Amino acid sequence: MRTMDPAIIHSSFQAQLVRVLGFYNSAKPHLSDADVTILASSTLVSVATIWESFVSDLIIAYINRDPSTFAVHLNNALSEGLTDKQKAIKNRYAKFVAPKSIDKATVIELLDGDGNNVTFSSGQALQDGARRYVAPAHRAGIEGLTVQQLAVMNLWIALRNHIAHDSEKSRKTLKDKVSHGTLIQFGLHRAVNNVLQPGHYLKSLHQVNGTPRIEVILNQMSAIAAAI
């Protein structure tokens, strides 16, 4: 069975980021300030969606290449909800035989019967999912993400959700994520004031190097992707 190549998934994702950032920078000079605000918001939603697909494909590829940890997850799933007697019967008469390989289609079906992407609500949830599904050698980069990297990831997820939903819950979540102290070094920190308009926040420049926040986030997203 031919296995998926994580390197191809990585390179495709990086190429997509380059295209999105290139479009943002080429379109911005021709737009009004109000339209740049809209452009910054739509760019964040676009890259957050691309990120979601990238992570899903990467997790599937890692399982496809080495299903050993995923097999443990499957075995544990078979015992959920069973009584001690039922577990004893299962272990004696219906022992689980771990698969040596699982094709892509089967991995997708086992992760989500409806064929949806494997999604994670936060950086910490991604790390938990990797420990649950992915063999140690493949998940090392995910487990090794720093507190700062996780904070940036949580920020772009919160920004994407607030732009998409504009709810009280998403506003409170964004306020919490953008106030994380480790974001100060990236120029992404907002301690007191709410982010009322994500587009304004994203198009604003880093106070030190003059880089728009949307570009800072994309650069960090690229670095995090390369690390995992």
C-alpha positions as CSV (number, residue, x, y, z in Angstrom):
1,M,0.0,0.0,0.0
2,R,1.3,3.4,-1.0
3,T,1.4,5.7,2.0
4,M,0.8,9.5,2.1
5,D,3.8,11.8,2.0
6,P,3.8,14.4,4.8
7,A,6.4,16.4,2.9
8,I,4.0,17.0,0.0
9,I,1.3,18.2,2.5
10,H,3.8,20.6,4.1
11,S,5.0,22.0,0.8
12,S,1.5,22.5,-0.6
13,F,0.5,24.3,2.6
14,Q,3.5,26.6,2.5
15,A,2.8,27.4,-1.2
16,Q,-0.8,28.3,-0.4
17,L,0.3,30.7,2.4
18,V,2.7,32.4,0.0
19,R,-0.1,32.9,-2.5
20,V,-2.5,34.3,0.0
21,L,0.1,36.7,1.4
22,G,1.1,37.7,-2.1
23,F,-2.5,38.5,-3.0
24,Y,-2.9,40.6,0.2
25,N,0.1,42.7,-0.5
26,S,-0.6,43.2,-4.1
27,A,-4.3,44.1,-3.6
28,K,-3.8,46.4,-0.6
29,P,-2.3,49.4,-2.4
30,H,-5.3,49.6,-4.7
31,L,-7.9,49.6,-1.9
32,S,-9.4,52.2,0.4
33,D,-8.6,51.9,4.1
34,A,-12.1,50.5,4.8
35,D,-11.6,47.8,2.1
36,V,-8.2,46.9,3.5
37,T,-10.0,46.2,6.8
38,I,-12.3,43.8,5.0
39,L,-9.3,42.3,3.1
40,A,-7.4,41.7,6.3
41,S,-10.4,39.9,7.9
42,S,-11.1,37.7,4.8
43,T,-7.4,36.9,4.6
44,L,-7.3,35.6,8.2
45,V,-10.4,33.5,7.6
46,S,-8.8,32.1,4.4
47,V,-5.5,31.1,6.0
48,A,-7.3,29.7,9.1
49,T,-9.3,27.5,6.8
50,I,-6.2,26.4,4.9
51,W,-4.6,25.6,8.2
52,E,-7.5,23.4,9.3
53,S,-7.3,21.4,6.1
54,F,-3.5,21.1,6.4
55,V,-3.6,19.8,10.0
56,S,-6.3,17.3,9.1
57,D,-4.4,16.0,6.1
58,L,-1.2,15.8,8.2
59,I,-2.8,13.8,11.0
60,I,-4.3,11.4,8.5
61,A,-0.9,11.0,6.8
62,Y,0.9,10.3,10.0
63,I,-1.6,7.7,11.0
64,N,-1.4,6.2,7.4
65,R,2.4,5.9,7.7
66,D,2.4,4.5,11.2
67,P,-0.9,3.4,12.8
68,S,0.5,1.9,16.0
69,T,-0.8,4.6,18.3
70,F,-4.1,4.9,16.4
71,A,-4.5,1.1,16.9
72,V,-4.3,1.6,20.6
73,H,-7.0,4.3,20.3
74,L,-9.2,1.9,18.3
75,N,-8.8,-0.9,20.9
76,N,-9.7,1.5,23.7
77,A,-12.8,2.7,21.8
78,L,-14.0,-0.9,21.6
79,S,-14.0,-1.1,25.4
80,E,-15.8,2.2,26.1
81,G,-19.1,1.6,27.9
82,L,-18.5,-2.1,28.5
83,T,-19.0,-3.6,32.0
84,D,-16.1,-5.4,33.6
85,K,-17.7,-8.8,32.6
86,Q,-18.1,-7.6,29.0
87,K,-14.5,-6.5,28.9
88,A,-13.3,-9.9,30.2
89,I,-15.3,-11.6,27.5
90,K,-14.0,-9.3,24.8
91,N,-10.4,-9.8,25.9
92,R,-10.8,-13.6,26.0
93,Y,-12.8,-14.2,22.9
94,A,-12.6,-11.1,20.7
95,K,-9.1,-9.9,21.0
96,F,-8.3,-6.8,18.9
97,V,-5.6,-7.4,16.3
98,A,-3.8,-4.2,15.6
99,P,-3.5,-3.4,11.8
100,K,0.0,-3.0,10.4
101,S,-1.3,-0.5,7.9
102,I,-4.5,1.5,7.3
103,D,-5.2,3.1,4.0
104,K,-6.2,6.8,3.7
105,A,-9.9,6.2,3.1
106,T,-10.2,3.9,6.1
107,V,-8.4,6.3,8.4
108,I,-10.7,9.1,7.3
109,E,-13.8,6.9,7.9
110,L,-12.6,5.8,11.3
111,L,-11.8,9.4,12.4
112,D,-15.1,10.8,11.2
113,G,-17.8,8.6,9.6
114,D,-19.1,11.6,7.7
115,G,-15.7,12.4,6.1
116,N,-15.2,15.7,7.8
117,N,-11.8,17.2,8.5
118,V,-10.2,16.3,11.8
119,T,-10.4,19.6,13.7
120,F,-9.0,20.9,16.9
121,S,-10.3,23.9,18.8
122,S,-7.0,25.0,20.2
123,G,-3.3,24.3,20.1
124,Q,-3.6,22.2,23.3
125,A,-6.4,20.2,21.7
126,L,-4.1,19.5,18.7
127,Q,-1.4,18.2,21.1
128,D,-3.9,16.0,22.9
129,G,-5.2,14.7,19.6
130,A,-1.7,13.9,18.4
131,R,-1.0,11.9,21.5
132,R,-4.2,10.0,21.0
133,Y,-3.8,9.3,17.3
134,V,-0.2,9.8,16.2
135,A,2.9,7.6,16.7
136,P,5.6,9.3,18.9
137,A,8.1,9.9,16.1
138,H,5.5,11.8,14.0
139,R,4.0,13.8,16.8
140,A,7.3,15.0,18.3
141,G,7.0,18.4,16.5
142,I,3.4,18.9,17.7
143,E,4.3,18.1,21.3
144,G,7.3,20.4,21.1
145,L,5.4,23.5,20.2
146,T,6.2,26.3,22.6
147,V,3.8,28.2,24.8
148,Q,4.3,31.2,22.5
149,Q,3.5,29.2,19.4
150,L,0.4,27.7,21.0
151,A,-0.7,31.3,22.0
152,V,-0.4,32.5,18.4
153,M,-2.3,29.5,17.2
154,N,-5.1,30.0,19.7
155,L,-5.2,33.7,18.7
156,W,-5.8,33.0,15.0
157,I,-8.4,30.4,15.8
158,A,-10.2,32.9,18.0
159,L,-10.0,35.6,15.4
160,R,-11.4,33.2,12.7
161,N,-14.3,32.2,14.9
162,H,-15.1,35.8,15.9
163,I,-15.0,37.0,12.3
164,A,-17.2,34.1,11.2
165,H,-19.7,34.2,14.1
166,D,-19.5,37.7,15.7
167,S,-21.1,36.4,18.9
168,E,-20.8,37.3,22.5
169,K,-19.0,34.0,23.2
170,S,-16.5,34.5,20.3
171,R,-15.9,38.1,21.5
172,K,-15.1,36.9,25.0
173,T,-12.9,34.1,23.7
174,L,-11.0,36.5,21.5
175,K,-10.5,39.0,24.4
176,D,-9.0,36.1,26.4
177,K,-6.7,34.9,23.7
178,V,-5.4,38.3,22.5
179,S,-4.5,39.2,26.1
180,H,-2.1,36.3,26.6
181,G,1.2,37.7,27.8
182,T,3.5,35.8,25.5
183,L,2.0,37.6,22.5
184,I,3.8,40.8,23.5
185,Q,7.0,39.7,21.7
186,F,5.1,39.3,18.4
187,G,3.3,42.6,18.7
188,L,-0.1,40.8,18.8
189,H,-0.9,41.4,22.5
190,R,-4.0,43.5,23.5
191,A,-4.2,43.9,27.3
192,V,-7.2,46.1,28.0
193,N,-9.3,47.0,25.0
194,N,-11.4,44.5,23.1
195,V,-10.8,43.8,19.5
196,L,-14.0,45.3,18.2
197,Q,-13.1,45.0,14.6
198,P,-10.7,42.2,13.8
199,G,-9.9,43.7,10.4
200,H,-8.6,46.9,12.0
201,Y,-6.5,44.9,14.5
202,L,-5.1,42.7,11.7
203,K,-4.1,45.5,9.4
204,S,-2.4,47.5,12.2
205,L,1.4,47.6,12.2
206,H,3.7,46.0,14.6
207,Q,5.0,48.9,16.7
208,V,8.7,47.8,16.4
209,N,9.2,46.5,12.9
210,G,6.2,48.0,11.1
211,T,4.8,44.7,9.9
212,P,1.0,44.3,9.6
213,R,-0.3,41.9,12.3
214,I,-1.9,39.7,9.6
215,E,1.6,39.2,8.1
216,V,3.0,38.5,11.6
217,I,0.4,35.8,12.1
218,L,1.0,34.3,8.6
219,N,4.7,34.1,9.3
220,Q,4.2,32.4,12.6
221,M,1.7,30.0,11.0
222,S,4.4,29.1,8.4
223,A,7.0,28.5,11.1
224,I,4.6,26.4,13.2
225,A,3.6,24.3,10.2
226,A,7.3,23.7,9.4
227,A,7.8,22.6,13.0
228,I,5.1,19.9,13.1
